[in-house]
Every structure is written in structure tokens, then in C-alpha cells.
Amino acid sequence: MKIIICDDCVKDLQYLEKLLEKYSATAVGVRLEVEGYSDACSLYDRISRGNLADVYILDMIMSEKSGIEIGSLIRKMGGKGVIIYVTTSADFALEAYEVHAARYLLKPVSEEHFFEAMDFALSYNKAEDNALFSIKTKDGTVSVPYSKIEYIENYSRTLNVFLANREHIRSIFIRKSFDEEIREIAGDRSFLRIHKSFLINMNHVKRLGQGDVIMESGRQIPVSKTRAPEVKRAYLLFISECYQ
């Protein structure tokens, strides 16, 4: 698993690297490949060339490029890696939501909180590798990682699966109900039923609006009036759990 650490304070960077080295000794069966950056611009250029990682540990406040700027670029480039922010201030937590950061750790970062964040990152990447949604198409069965799915639409008795990379997979005619077809994936904590015909992946939500949800791709998905209060509660809970 590739991990990138970026902090323009060399002392803090070295401290995070030592924490990661200590954590690595406890991560049995997992190989961690670590790159450290004290120059945020160098990392920004690296990401802009499509060189992505599985986990990013980023200082929020840096002189050249902020952690939010780097996080935004990661998402713009299609990176789905876990972002963990470290900072001296809690003032930027709202901005961290917008790039779907997994954790927001205040300096000085405690070993306990750092290890918990890394445990989450490992479990996230493991789940991303293993969880697949199968779609029966006219060309055969296609299996897609849950993490790559932005949302699923039931349209004219077919499943239309829209992916984060803007690809679209359409199933053959479904004989079961939409509820039955999506039962397993709907049980995943990242997915939320917002309408009788739509199931969304909350990891790909850009903004929850009034009566709709805006996805990272820009797609606008309607929220049914009867589900609106439940959708709002579920999404806010999902976001808050990312920052525990």
C-alpha cells in the first residue's frame, strides 16, 4: 500500500514518519511503501501527472499549497485514496468534508489517534479491493468494486450503474425488484437509498441540496420528499463518523 506524507515543517514530517514506522511494525502481512514531502508544490506536481497513492497524510496549512488544494486535486484526478489531515487548527474541518477526508487530526498527533486512522485506511483499502457488485449485461456479467460506483438507477426494469470515472453500465432486463437487486450493496454503510429508483454512494457526494444530491461528477440526483429527512440524517451521520 502506497502512503504519502506531506508537511512543510520538517520536524512534524519526521514525527509522522516515525509514527508510521511504528505502526508498520504492527501491520502484519501489509507492505507499506512510504514517500515523504516537505515541499507541497512537488507533491502537487506529482499528483497532477497522475501519480496517485492509496493513503495521503497531509498537513492542512502549508505555505505554497494547502492541504485542501492538494486534496481537491487528488479527487479531480480521480484518486479515491484515503485522505488524513493533520493540523494545528480545527477551523478547516468543513473544507475537509468537501474532499471526503477520512480523518482530521489535531497536532500534536497522538499515537492512539494516528493508529486508529491508519487502521481505518487499511480496512478501507481492503474493502475496496474485495467488495464487488455484479451486473448482468448483454455481453456477460461485469463485476465492479463498490468504491467505483457513484450511483445506481432503476430505469425501465434495468439497472443503470454510473461509475465515478463517468462510465455507464446497463444491465439486461431485471426480473427481481430493484430492492432485491440492490439488497446486498445497499447494506454497505457507504450507500444510501434516496429515491425509489436511486441508490447513491455517499463517498461520491459533492453536496446535499434541497430536494436533490449533487454528485462529484456533477450529476443531479433527486431525493424523494418522503425520504428527505432520513436522507439528511443518514448523510450527516456518515460524514460525522468519518471524523470520529
N, C-alpha and C positions, 0 to 999 in steps of 0.2 A: 504494500500500500504506500503510495507516494504522498508525503506530507511536506507542506511548505510553511515556513515560519517567516514572518516579516515584521521587524520592529526597528525603527531608526535609532533607538537607544541601544547601543552595543551591549551594555550591561544587562538590560532586560532581555535582549535576544539570547545572550549566553545563558541566562537563568532559565528561559523557556526551553532551550536546547537540553539543558541538564535535567529538567523535569521530564522531557520526552525520552531522554536516555534511560532515566529511572523507570519510567512507565514501560518502555520497550522490554525491560527485563522481566516484567510481569505478564506480557502479552505472548503467551505460549502459542507457538505454531503460526505466528503472524510476523512477516518480514516488513519492517518499516524503513522506507527509503526517505531520508530527510534532507531538505535543502533550506538553508538559512539565508535571509536577505536583510541587510541593514539599509539598502537603497531601494526605496519603494518604486522609483521610476524603472529600475532594472526589472523588477518583478512585473510591473505593468506592461513593459515591452514584451516580456516573455509570454505573458498571457495573451496579448494582442496577436501574437504569432500562432496561437492555438495550442501552446504547450500548457496543458491543464494537469491538475493533480486531484487526488481523492479527498484530501483534507487541507484546509487553509487555516493557519493560526495567525491572525492579523492584528497589529496594533491599530486602534481606531484613529488616533491623532498622530499624523506624521507630517513633516514639513513640505514634502514635494507632492505626494499623492496620499489622500486619506484612505483609511481602511474601507470606507463606503465606496469611494471611487473604484478601488480595486475589486471589491465585492460586486459592484454593478457591472464591471467589465467581465468578470467571471460568468455571471448569469447571461450577459449579452452574447458571449461566445458559446453559450450552450452548456457551460460547466454546471454539473449537478453535485459537485463535491460539497462536503460539509464545511461550513464557514464558522469559525470560532473567533469571536472578537475579544481582545484584551484591552483595557483602557483604564485611565485614572478617573474617568467621569461617567456617571450614569446618564448624562444629558443626551446621549445619542442613541438610546435604545430604540426609539421609534424608527430612526433611519435604518437600523439593523433589521427591523421587521421586513423592510421593503426588499431586501436581498435574501430573505429567508435564512438568516443566520441561525445556527443551531444553539449556540450558547453565547453569553455576554458576560465575561469575567472581569471583575474589578481588580486592579493592581493594588497591592502585591498579590499575585495569584497564588492561592493556597494549593498545596499538593492534592488535597481531597477534591476540590472543585475541578482541578485540571484533570485528574484521573477519571472523574465522572464524565467529563466532557469527551475524553478520549474513548471511554467505554461506549458512549453513545455513537461516536463516529465509527467505531469498528462494527457495532451492531447494525448501523445504518448501511454501511457498505456491504456487509454480509447479506442483509435482507435484499439489497438492491441486486445482488448477484443471483439470488435464489428464487425470489418471488416472480412468477411468470403468469401472464394472462393469455389464454389460448383463444384464438379466433378462427372459426371455420370459414374459409373463403372459397371462392370458385376454383382457386389454384391450389387448394390444400390448407392444412392447419398452420397458422402463423402464431408463434409464441413471442410475447413482448414483455419485457420487465415492467413491473408496476411503476417504477420510478420514471419510465419514459412516457407514460400515458398522461396526457393533460386532462382529457375528459372523454366520457363515453356517452353517445347519444343513441336513443332508441328511435329509429325513423322507419316507418313503413315496414315494421316487423324485421328490420335488420339492425345489427349493431354497427354503429359508425364510431370507430376508435380513432381519436385525434391525438397525435403524438406531439411531444414538446419540440421536436425538430420540424414541425409543420407537415409531416407526412400524415396520410389518412388511410386507414384500413377499413374496408367494408366487408361485413360478414355475408354469408348466404342467408336465406330466409330462416328465421328462428322459429322453432315450434313451441319452445317454452316461453313463459312470460319474461319480461325484462327483469323482474325481481329475481326470478330463478337463475337467469343467465349471469347476473352480476353478484349473486349472493356471496360468493367467496371473496371477491375483491372488495366488495362493499364492507366486509368485516375488517378490512385493514384500516388502522387509525388515520391514515392519510386521506382516505376517500370519504366523500360526503354526498349524499343524495339531496339535491337542491330543488328537484322538479321531478314529476313523474317520468320524464323522459331523459333526465340528465344525471350523471354521476361525475363529480369532479375530483381531481387530485389537488388537495389543498396546498401541496408543496409548490404548485404552479399558479397559485392565485396572486395576481398583482394588486387587486383592490376589491373590496366588498362594497358595492354600491347600494343604492336604493332600488330594490327590485331586480338587481342583476349582479353578476360577478364578472369582473374583468380578469381574464387570464393573461399570463405572461406573453402569449402570442398576440394579444390584442383582441382575441375573440371574446364576444359578449354573450354570456350565458344567462338566461332568465331564471329567477328564483320565484317559485310559486308563492302566492300570498299566504297560503295555509302553512307553508314550511318556513317562511321568513324569520320568525322569532327563533325557531330551533336552529336554523342555519347560522344566524348571527351568534348564538350562544356557542354552538359547536366550533365555529371558526375561531372565535376569541379564545376558547379553551385550548384549541390546538396550538395557537400562537403562544399562549402563556406557558404551555407545557414545554415549549422549546427553550424557555428561558429560566426554567427551574434550576 
